[in-house]
């Protein structure tokens, strides 16, 4: 559904240079620290910025040349934009009905009620979590085949984050041909949702891996300087200096478990991926 090939976008203080593929029926996570390039990538997919090089294809077409009927197949929830704070849910429903021929009003109303969103209050009286839920609900209620979610859980507490992710999980269960690209720096939210993970840092993809492989095969070694000096670093991807010595990120956890039984080896999380690979030193 989305194919990005050698996309470049240059600003005075930042350059993006990436390739990425999102097949039909897949959920991909785009993770990285704030300012890594996640939002710029999403803007390129939506045709909101003009690339300096490369190509961005959505449904086989250039992202900046999509016709209105194709655009209706895309559902979008951006963290830094939304509806006017003076609108109510009732007013928003009317706007969506006028904007999308495929708007599912009954689904929209039901989801808003399920999430206990007030229909008559203006958005300015909504909590951060309520606004986030509304953005996601609005994105999925016009039979979208491609969902683009930019930091949909940013600033939310654990319960609100889980409720937002549950909305997406339920939508996927009903629409197995739908694809989702979801960016987040709260990467633990994505471990049970995404099929694969792209790690972006300083405008470049520095790792792409299937989520199951990442959680099963990757690990973090906790070692002193002396222990690291005696270690085979062939399967170490990155290291990060710690008070005790080093955290080492490996894509062959089993090798070190079998050959270095005295070393502390922890299962890797996506948060480790960001912390060590984006905040440490690549090897």
GIDA-V373333 format. One record per residue. N is the residue number from 1. PHI is phi in degrees with one decimal (* if undefined). Layout:
BEGIN
n=N phi=PHI
n=N phi=PHI
END
This chain:
BEGIN
n=1 phi=*
n=2 phi=-129.5
n=3 phi=-131.5
n=4 phi=-110.5
n=5 phi=-123.8
n=6 phi=50.8
n=7 phi=-67.1
n=8 phi=-126.3
n=9 phi=-146.5
n=10 phi=-112.2
n=11 phi=-121.0
n=12 phi=-63.4
n=13 phi=-122.0
n=14 phi=-160.0
n=15 phi=-132.2
n=16 phi=-106.7
n=17 phi=-150.4
n=18 phi=-141.7
n=19 phi=-131.4
n=20 phi=-161.4
n=21 phi=-131.6
n=22 phi=-124.9
n=23 phi=-72.5
n=24 phi=-63.7
n=25 phi=74.9
n=26 phi=-118.9
n=27 phi=-113.2
n=28 phi=-115.0
n=29 phi=-102.1
n=30 phi=-113.4
n=31 phi=-116.2
n=32 phi=160.0
n=33 phi=-69.7
n=34 phi=-58.4
n=35 phi=86.4
n=36 phi=-77.0
n=37 phi=126.9
n=38 phi=-63.3
n=39 phi=-67.2
n=40 phi=-63.8
n=41 phi=-61.2
n=42 phi=-66.2
n=43 phi=-62.4
n=44 phi=-66.7
n=45 phi=-63.0
n=46 phi=-84.3
n=47 phi=72.1
n=48 phi=-87.0
n=49 phi=-132.6
n=50 phi=-96.2
n=51 phi=-64.0
n=52 phi=-85.2
n=53 phi=-168.1
n=54 phi=79.0
n=55 phi=-141.3
n=56 phi=-130.5
n=57 phi=-108.8
n=58 phi=-127.2
n=59 phi=53.6
n=60 phi=80.5
n=61 phi=-120.4
n=62 phi=-58.8
n=63 phi=-62.1
n=64 phi=-91.0
n=65 phi=-128.2
n=66 phi=-74.9
n=67 phi=-79.6
n=68 phi=-55.7
n=69 phi=-66.6
n=70 phi=-72.5
n=71 phi=-61.7
n=72 phi=-66.7
n=73 phi=-82.0
n=74 phi=-109.0
n=75 phi=-106.9
n=76 phi=-129.5
n=77 phi=-132.9
n=78 phi=-105.0
n=79 phi=-71.1
n=80 phi=-106.0
n=81 phi=-150.2
n=82 phi=170.7
n=83 phi=-85.1
n=84 phi=-58.0
n=85 phi=-66.0
n=86 phi=-98.5
n=87 phi=-85.2
n=88 phi=-102.5
n=89 phi=-61.9
n=90 phi=-61.1
n=91 phi=-68.7
n=92 phi=-64.3
n=93 phi=-59.3
n=94 phi=-65.6
n=95 phi=-64.4
n=96 phi=-65.4
n=97 phi=-64.2
n=98 phi=-76.4
n=99 phi=-90.0
n=100 phi=-124.5
n=101 phi=-65.1
n=102 phi=-101.5
n=103 phi=-61.0
n=104 phi=-100.6
n=105 phi=-64.5
n=106 phi=-65.1
n=107 phi=-62.3
n=108 phi=-59.6
n=109 phi=-62.1
n=110 phi=-63.8
n=111 phi=-64.0
n=112 phi=-62.6
n=113 phi=-70.0
n=114 phi=-59.7
n=115 phi=-87.6
n=116 phi=57.8
n=117 phi=-89.8
n=118 phi=-72.9
n=119 phi=-81.0
n=120 phi=-104.8
n=121 phi=-86.2
n=122 phi=-70.6
n=123 phi=-61.3
n=124 phi=-63.2
n=125 phi=-96.7
n=126 phi=-82.4
n=127 phi=-74.6
n=128 phi=-58.5
n=129 phi=-64.9
n=130 phi=-65.3
n=131 phi=-65.4
n=132 phi=-64.0
n=133 phi=-61.7
n=134 phi=-63.5
n=135 phi=-61.0
n=136 phi=-70.3
n=137 phi=-59.9
n=138 phi=-61.8
n=139 phi=-72.1
n=140 phi=-103.1
n=141 phi=-100.1
n=142 phi=-138.8
n=143 phi=57.1
n=144 phi=-67.7
n=145 phi=-99.4
n=146 phi=-132.5
n=147 phi=-109.2
n=148 phi=-115.3
n=149 phi=-118.0
n=150 phi=-103.2
n=151 phi=51.1
n=152 phi=-67.5
n=153 phi=-110.3
n=154 phi=-62.9
n=155 phi=80.0
n=156 phi=-99.5
n=157 phi=-77.4
n=158 phi=-59.5
n=159 phi=-63.9
n=160 phi=-65.2
n=161 phi=-61.4
n=162 phi=-64.5
n=163 phi=-67.0
n=164 phi=-64.3
n=165 phi=-66.5
n=166 phi=-64.3
n=167 phi=-59.1
n=168 phi=-68.4
n=169 phi=-61.0
n=170 phi=-65.7
n=171 phi=-65.8
n=172 phi=-63.5
n=173 phi=-62.8
n=174 phi=-90.2
n=175 phi=-135.3
n=176 phi=-73.7
n=177 phi=-97.3
n=178 phi=-78.2
n=179 phi=-116.6
n=180 phi=-132.9
n=181 phi=-113.1
n=182 phi=-126.6
n=183 phi=-99.9
n=184 phi=-166.2
n=185 phi=-103.0
n=186 phi=-95.8
n=187 phi=-71.0
n=188 phi=-63.2
n=189 phi=-63.1
n=190 phi=-94.9
n=191 phi=-62.9
n=192 phi=-102.2
n=193 phi=-115.7
n=194 phi=-94.2
n=195 phi=-78.0
n=196 phi=-145.0
n=197 phi=-128.8
n=198 phi=-107.9
n=199 phi=-101.3
n=200 phi=-111.4
n=201 phi=-146.8
n=202 phi=51.6
n=203 phi=80.9
n=204 phi=-132.1
n=205 phi=-78.5
n=206 phi=-104.0
n=207 phi=-161.3
n=208 phi=-133.8
n=209 phi=-151.1
n=210 phi=-65.0
n=211 phi=-60.2
n=212 phi=-61.3
n=213 phi=-65.8
n=214 phi=-61.5
n=215 phi=-76.7
n=216 phi=-91.5
n=217 phi=-98.0
n=218 phi=-87.9
n=219 phi=-155.7
n=220 phi=-122.7
n=221 phi=-95.3
n=222 phi=-105.5
n=223 phi=-135.5
n=224 phi=-81.0
n=225 phi=-61.1
n=226 phi=-63.9
n=227 phi=-64.8
n=228 phi=-67.4
n=229 phi=-62.9
n=230 phi=-97.8
n=231 phi=-95.3
n=232 phi=-75.1
n=233 phi=-94.6
n=234 phi=-59.2
n=235 phi=-112.7
n=236 phi=-97.0
n=237 phi=-90.6
n=238 phi=-154.1
n=239 phi=-134.7
n=240 phi=-137.9
n=241 phi=-72.3
n=242 phi=-127.0
n=243 phi=-61.8
n=244 phi=-84.1
n=245 phi=150.5
n=246 phi=-142.2
n=247 phi=-100.5
n=248 phi=-114.8
n=249 phi=-100.0
n=250 phi=-125.2
n=251 phi=-101.1
n=252 phi=-135.8
n=253 phi=-56.7
n=254 phi=-62.2
n=255 phi=-59.1
n=256 phi=-75.2
n=257 phi=-65.3
n=258 phi=-78.3
n=259 phi=-101.6
n=260 phi=-134.3
n=261 phi=-64.2
n=262 phi=-88.7
n=263 phi=-87.1
n=264 phi=-74.6
n=265 phi=-127.1
n=266 phi=-109.8
n=267 phi=-63.5
n=268 phi=-86.7
n=269 phi=-113.2
n=270 phi=-66.8
n=271 phi=-63.1
n=272 phi=-61.6
n=273 phi=-55.5
n=274 phi=-69.9
n=275 phi=-62.5
n=276 phi=-86.3
n=277 phi=-75.9
n=278 phi=-87.0
n=279 phi=-109.1
n=280 phi=-114.6
n=281 phi=-121.1
n=282 phi=-71.9
n=283 phi=-113.9
END
